[in-house]
């Protein structure tokens, strides 16, 4: 039993990735901040904001979650505080352990192998499963943009399970009208599939190329949100702020639990540790600056959206564009939709960037098959896991229903954050003399408060999210004991897996 919680020594973690065959260091602080904004500002603010403000009620009258109303800004501030506590803990561990594995690598050094596996398994929910929902949301906005000029057949823009779960009679009717193959209706979300595959190709050819594209998309999304705030603030009706919190703190709490999806991604930049210049200094700055910028943007956008129209009318798949339409600002709504398409493409890019590097780190430790640790000889990227993740996410987006993935993604990410917070004081006790380029101030109250705050937000999620999370963890434990436990390089006392393909004489690293 003790071997399940065997810790990886930090001294063993530091050299990995520094060899000529490892990942290429090409990112600075500004790149990390832009990656953070690219990951965070996307589907959450453009899609879940409406549900958080108005709440969610089933057709039979069952209340799934209460809305925050104009107090949505309080929900954003609450989450900003929760994530700030977690970000401080991330920053200390990232400065000490500049590895590609993010929370997985940190927990391996603090809480042991079994907990590290659980966190690695949870991070699949954050990056891969979450990206299925983002891809589907992206496709919806993309179809809206094309609709004035091009109509894509409905059976090519709605996945099978999305149609099955829909309460809209027109969409459910596709089960009868769609073309059939062997009696099965062909219902696929082709745009969602194609955007994921395009981004996967971009990530294979090199990290610097990916960040250049991401930086361009971040500039576009910030310009669009500036337009929303600049135009919207001139049309605010202060009467819409009353009542400010129609469902009290219950509404604020439950809104925070769903809109937490808007904050997912600030930790994704820690997966870039082995591709970051001077990571001990750069990673803490990138994590904290990125989170701070995003929190300010969210509070401002939430205040404008709930002041522009009554909060009940924000319930829409595209709440910001819908708010402009209801307010009579239709000439701007198309631009907002365009911004949503760009924003969610940036989120897809950063999340698809993070997941393969988690697999890379786990495979290098023997917890996943060795082929997952291979690096492309020319581009110096983990190409096999990048392709595998891209194909799986693309296939999921092709047929899946996105509604259930938001809560599952949130609970998986919050659990990882909670364990990271607990890992910091544990490491202070077990390795107090280790050099810490960045230290969490008031470590015990901050780290314990961060863990408790994550658990508090998790309690605001529906019961079905907890049930599905339990099933996910059970499956993960089966995989660990079937493969990882027997092949762990730490438990077997062997060197980490290092199967980077040899560089040919005429090949050169990607730039």
N, C-alpha and C positions, 0 to 999 in steps of 0.2 A: 504493500500500500504506500509506503514512504517513497518508493521510486516514482510513483505517479506525480509527486510534487517536487521532484528533483529540479533544481534551478540551474539555469545556464549562467556561467560566470561572465560578468561584463567584460573581463579581460579577453575572453574568447570571442565576444561579440564584435569588439572594435576593429580587428584587422579585416573582417570579412568585407568584400566589396572593394578593397583597395588595390587589388592586383590588376595587371594590365588586361586580364580577361574579364574583369567585373563590369558593372554598370558605369556609364560615363558621367563624370561630374560636370554639369553645364549650367546649373541654376543658381541665381542669386536671390537676395531678399525680395526685390521687386517682382521677380518671376513667381516666387512663392505666394506673395500677396495676391497677385493676379490669378494664380491657380486657385487660391482660396475663394476669391470673389466669383471666379468661374464656376466653382463647385457649389457654392452656397446659394447664390442668387439665381434661381431658376424655377423649377416646377413648384417649389413651396410657395413662393410669393405670387407666382402667376396662376396657380391652380388651387391650392388648399386655403388661401386667404378667405375665400368666400364661405367655405364650410366652417372655418374657425369663427367667423363673425356671426353667421346666421344659424349655425348648428346643423344637426342632421336628424331628420325624422323619417321613419319608414312610412309607406303608404297606409299601413294599418294603424298609424298613430304612435307606434313605439318610438321613444326617444333614444337614439343611439348616442348622441352627445349634445349638450347644451352649448349655445353660441355665446361668445363674449360680448357681441355688440360693439359699440365704439371702444369698449375697454380692451379691444384687441391689442391696442398699443401697450397695455399693461402685460398682456400675454407675451408680447415680443420682448419687453424689458425683463420679465421673469425668466424667459428662456435665455436671454443674453447673459443674465447673472449666472444661471446654471451652467451654461457653456463656458463662461469665463472661468469658473472654478475648475471645470474639467480641462480647459485650455492651459491653465497654469501648471496642472499636473502633467499634461502632455509635453509642455515646454521643458520641464525639468528632465523628464525621461528622454525626450528627443535629443537634448543637449548631451546627455550621458551616453546614449545608445543610438548613434546615428545610423540606423539600419533601415532596410526597405520594408521591414515587417510591421511598422507602426505599433499599434497596441498589442499585437501578437508578440513582437519581439520584446516589448517592455514587460509584459506579464511573464514571459519565459524567464526573465532575469529576476523577477520579484516574487511571483506567486507559484511558479513551478509549471511543469510541462502540461499537466491535465488542464489547468486553468488557461494556459496559453492556447491549447487546442480549442477550448470552448470559445475563447475570444476570436480566434481565427475563423472558426465556424460562424460566429455571430457576424463577423465583418462581411461574410458573403451576403448576408441579408442587407447590409448597408449599401454595398457597392453593386453586386450583380442583380439581386432581386429588386432593389430600389430602382435600378436603371431600366428594368422592364417597364415599370410605371412611368418613368420619365420619357422613355421612347414612345409609349402609347400617347401620352399627353402631347409630346412634340408633334406626332402625326396628326392629332386633332387640329392643332393650330395651323399646321402646314396645309391641311385640306381646306381650312377656312380661307387661307390666303389665296389659294388657287381657285376657289369656287367661282369668283366672278368671270374667270376666263376658261378654266378647265374643270370638267367634272370627272372625277375618278369613280368608277362603279362602286357602289356601297359594299359589295361583297369583297372588294379589294382594300377596304379601309376599316373594316371591323373584324376583329378576331373572333373565332368561334365561341370561346368562353366568355368574351365580353358581350356578345349577342345573347348568349344564354342567360347571363346575369342581369341583363337590362330590364327595366320596368317600362321602357318606352315601347308602345305597341308597334311603331313603325320600324324600330330596330329589330325587335323580336320577330317581326314578319319576314326578316331575311332568312330565317331558318327554313321557310317554305319557298321563297322566291330565288334563292341563290342557286347557281349551277351545282350539279351533283356529280361526284365521282364514286362509283360503287355504292350509290344510295346515300352518301355522306355529303352534306352541304359544304361547298368550298367557301369558307369565310376566313380571310386572312388580312392582316394589317400590313400591306406591302410597304408603305412609306416608312413605318416603324422599323421593319426589317432592314430596309436599305440604308437608313441613316446610321444604324448601329454598325453595319458592315463597312460603311465608308469611314467611320471614325476608327474602327478596328484597324483598317489598312493604314490610316494616318499614324496610329500609335506604333505600329510595327516598324515604320521607316525611321523613327527616331524621336527622342524626347524633346529636343530643341525645336524641331519642326512643329511638334504638337503644341508647345507653349507659345510659339509665335501665332499660330491660329487661335489659340485660346485668348491671348492678349487682345487680338482684334475683336473677338466676340465679346469680351468683357467691356471694351470701349463702347461697342454698339449698345449693349444692354444698359449701361450706365447713362448713355445719352437718352435712351427711350424712357427710363425711369425718371430722369430729370424733366423730360417733356411731360410725363404724367403728373409730376408734382407741380411743375411750373404752370401748366394750364389748369389742373384741377384745383389748386389753392385759390384761384380767382373765382371759382364757382362753388365754393363750400357754403352750405346752408347750416349754420350753427344749430338749428333746431334738430338736425339729424344726430347730434351728440346727446340727445335726451330720449330715453334714459341712457345713462352712460354705461352701466353694467346691468342689463335687464335680467340676467340670471345670477347675479352676485358673483362671489368668488368661485362657485362651482363652474360657471360659464367660462371664467378666465382660466381656470385650471384645465378643463376639458378642451378648451380651444388651444391651449399651449401644447397639449398632448398630440393634437393632430398637426398643428402648424410647426411642430418640432422638425417636420420634414424640411421646412425652409432653412433649418440650420445645419442639416446633415451635410457634411462635406468639408467643414473647416479642418477636420483631422486628416483629411485625405492627403494634405501636403506632407504629412509626416511619413507617408510611404515613399516620398521622393528623397529620403535621407541620403541614400547612396549615390544620388545624382545631383547633390547640392554642394556647392562650394562652401567650405568652412561651416559645416552643418552645426557645430556646437554653438555658434553665434547666430547663424542665419535662421535656423529652424524656429527657435523661440520667438524671434522678431516676426517672422512670417505668420506664425500661428496666431499670435495675439493681435497684430495689426489687422490681419484679414478679418478676424472675428469682430473687432471693434468697428471697422468700416461697415460691415454688413449689418450690425445691430442698429447703427444710426440710420442707415437707409431703410430698414424695415419699419422702424418706429415712424419715420416721416411718411412713408408710403401708406402705412396702416391708418394714420391720422387723416390723410387726404382722402383715402378711399371711403372711410366710414363717414366723413363729413360731406362728401360729394352726393351720395344718395342714401336713403334709409338702409341700415345694415341688412334687413331681411332680403333686400333685392340683390345683395352681392352673391347670393348662392347661384353659382354658374361655373361652367367648366373653364371660362376665361373671365374671372371677376373684374380685372382691371379694364379690359376692353369693354366688358358689359357695363361697367360703371359709366364710362364715357358715352355709350349708346343711350342709356337711360337718362343721363344728364343732358342729352341733345348735342353732344360733342362728337357726332358720328364721323366727321372728317379726320379725327385723330385716332379713332378706334383701330383702323387698319394698321397704323404705325405701331400701336401698342401690341397688336397681334404679331407683327413682324419682329418686334423686340422679344416677344415670348419665344418665338421659333429660334432666334439666335441664342437666347439665354439658356434654353433647355438643351440646345446642341452643345453648349459649353459644359453644362453639367454632365451630359453623356460622356464627353471627352475626358473630364477629370475622373469620373467614377470608373470608366473603362481603363484609365491609367492606373488607378489604385489597386483594383482587384488582382490583376496578374502579379503584382509585386508582393501581395500577401501570399499567393500560391508559391511564388519564387522562394520566399523566405521559409515557408513551411516545408517545401520539397528539399531545400538545402539542409534542413534539420532532419530529414529522413521521415517526416510525418506524412508526406505525399510521395508518389513515385518520382524517381530521379529525373525523368524527362521534363518534369515541370521546372527544373532548375537550369535548363539550358538557356544560353544567351546567343543571339544571332551574331555570327562572326563579323559582319560588316556594320550593322546598325547598333550593336551593343544593347539591345532590348530583349526582354524575356518573351521571345516571339511565339513560342509554342503556347504558353499560358495566355498570352494576349489573344491569339487566334481562337483558342478553345473558349475563353470567356466570351469573346465577341460572338461566336457562333451560338453559344447557349443563350445569351441574352437576346440575340436577334430572333432565335426560334421562339423564345418565350414571348417576346413582343409581337410576334406574328399571330399568335392565337390567344394570348392570355387576357384575363380581366384585370385591369389595373386597380380597381377599388380596394381589393383586399390587401394589396401589397404595401400601401402606405403605412398602416398600423403595424404590420409585421416588420417592416424596415425600421420604424421608429423604436420598437421595443428591443430589437436586436442591437441597434446602435447605442441606445441608452444603457443597456446592460454592459456593453464594452466600455463605455465611458465610466460607469460605476466602478468596474474592476481596475481601470487605470488609476482612478482616484485612490483606491485602496492600496495600490501597489507602491505609491510614493512613500507613505510612512513606513511600510514594511521594509523597503530598501534602506530607509534612513536608519532603521534598527539593525538590519543585517549587515549593512556595509556603510557605516557612518563616516569613514575616512575617505571614501571615493570622491575624486574631484568632480564637482558639479558646476559647470560653466553658468548654469542658471538654476536658482534655488526658489522653490515656492515659499513665499513669505508666510509666517505663522502656519507652518506645515500641517500640524495636527488639526486645528479648527478648519482650515481651508480644505484639506483633502477629505476629511470626514463629512464636512458640509456638502462638498461636491458629490460624494457618493449618495448621501441622503437626498439631495436635491434631484439627482437622476432617478432614484427610486420613487420619489414623490411624483415626478412627471409621468413615470411608467404607470402609476396607479390611476392616472386619468384616462388610460386606454380602455377600450371595451373588453369584455370577458373573452370574446372569441380570439382577440389578439394574444392573450395569455395562453389559451388552449393551443393555438397553432405554434406558438413559440416553444411550448413544452414538447410538442411533437418534433419540431426542428432539432431541439437539443438532443432528444432521444436518438434520432437518426445520426446525429453527429457523433455521439458516444459509440454507437455501433461501428461507424467507420473508423474511429480512433482505435478501438480495441481489435478490430479486424486487421488493420494495417499499421497505423502509426505506432502503437505500443510496441509491436514486434520489430519495427524498423528504425526506431528513434536512434540517431547517432549519439545523442547524449547518454542514453541508457546503455548502449552497446560500447561506449567509450572509443568511438572511431572518429576520424576527421569528418567535417561537414562535407556534404555532397558538393562537388565542384565539376559540373559537366558542361561548362561553357565550350561551345564548338571552337576548335582552333582557328586562329585568324590566318587566312591565306596571304601570301606575300603581296598580292596585288589588291588586297582589300584595304579599306580605310574606314575608321569609325565615322558614324553619322555625325553631322554637326548640328 
